[in-house]
Amino acid sequence: MDDNDNWVAAPHLQHLARTAQANGLDVDQWLLQLGKNNPAIGAEATLPISMLEELLEQLDRRFPGYPFGLVMAENIQPAAFGVLGYLSQSCTRFADVLDVIVRYNGLLSSFGNSKVVHLPGRVRVDWECLAGSPLFRRHAYDYVLGSFIVLARTLLQPAPLALLEVNFSHHAPENQDTRLRLQQLFQSPVYFDQPQAGICFDRALMDQSLSHGDLSIKMTLAQHADLLMQQRQQNMTLPQTIMRLVRTMFIDSPPSLEEVADQLGMSGRTLHRRLDSHNIKFRSLIDEVRMERASDLLLNGRQPLEMAAFQLGFQSRQSLIRWFKKRTGLTPGEYRQRGNSKS
């Protein structure tokens, strides 16, 4: 899917504009464009990520290397998450917060994929950015993982939040002050150039009760969130809906047509027929998601091609190379080298 099809919830773009303004960048026109004086632009409105990318590029030219995503996370408020933020505040256990974040991830943006991975004695919350330039993705990872920690600490008070580790798929920042700022925010070991970005904590935290939880309020807010999700899905075409499902279901191998059809409440034959009416093949959608992931792994990760091939659902390194070169005209190594020369 083209980046022009991707959107972000308006409050996050407004938050970036305010952060830019606080750092001395004249963004009055941006704030007007984002609806500063227009009450119709509310917490549930969406805006194209191209607007956010353009503003980030302006900021990066004026303040090279400044960690805008991290600064935004440090100053995040639950209201920036709209109904998802209020829904999180109504949860009675921390495990319920994670369920809410994964279930309603689609209310925040069209390009992020969240999942919770249960490991022996620990839990990992992963987030994957599926669109945008390398500059956009780096700030997005800092912002999303940092915001999760700020929100989690707010919800858990007065109980502490002790992390086991934090992983980023992008390079370590060159600026020492930025690295120190990351340590101060996460208060745990922070690793870079990892195959998966995410936050890991002790399994016991899942059962931690939250002092401000309210089940009746949660039920009301969940109904509202479900309605918003339905409205978002109704505004999506069938191929867009399938792409979102494939991104969510694609872990170590792509989902089958039948598995996706089951999620949509139809048979594989019906889904095949409906895709034919759009003149689109299911395999082409799988390959598009694969290409998104391949680009991210090659430009923002440093794992060997054998591991990248496994994460993309290929049987071997050679299969990945053949597939990638057929689609791009470049080998994965050439693509990575060309991307690094631009950064």
Salt bridges, closest charged atoms under 4 A:
GLU74 OE2 - ARG181 NE 2.90
ASP96 OD1 - ARG93 NH2 3.47
ASP126 OD1 - ARG124 NE 2.72
GLU128 OE1 - ARG293 NH2 3.31
ASP142 OD1 - HIS170 NE2 2.96
ASP193 OD1 - HIS171 ND1 2.70
ASP207 OD1 - ARG93 NH1 3.49
ASP207 OD2 - ARG203 NH1 3.78
ASP226 OD1 - ARG103 NH2 3.15
ASP276 OD2 - HIS272 NE2 3.44
ASP276 OD1 - LYS281 NZ 3.66
ASP287 OD1 - ARG290 NH1 3.83
GLU292 OE2 - ARG247 NH2 2.66
ASP296 OD1 - ARG137 NH1 3.22
GLU306 OE2 - ARG317 NE 3.65
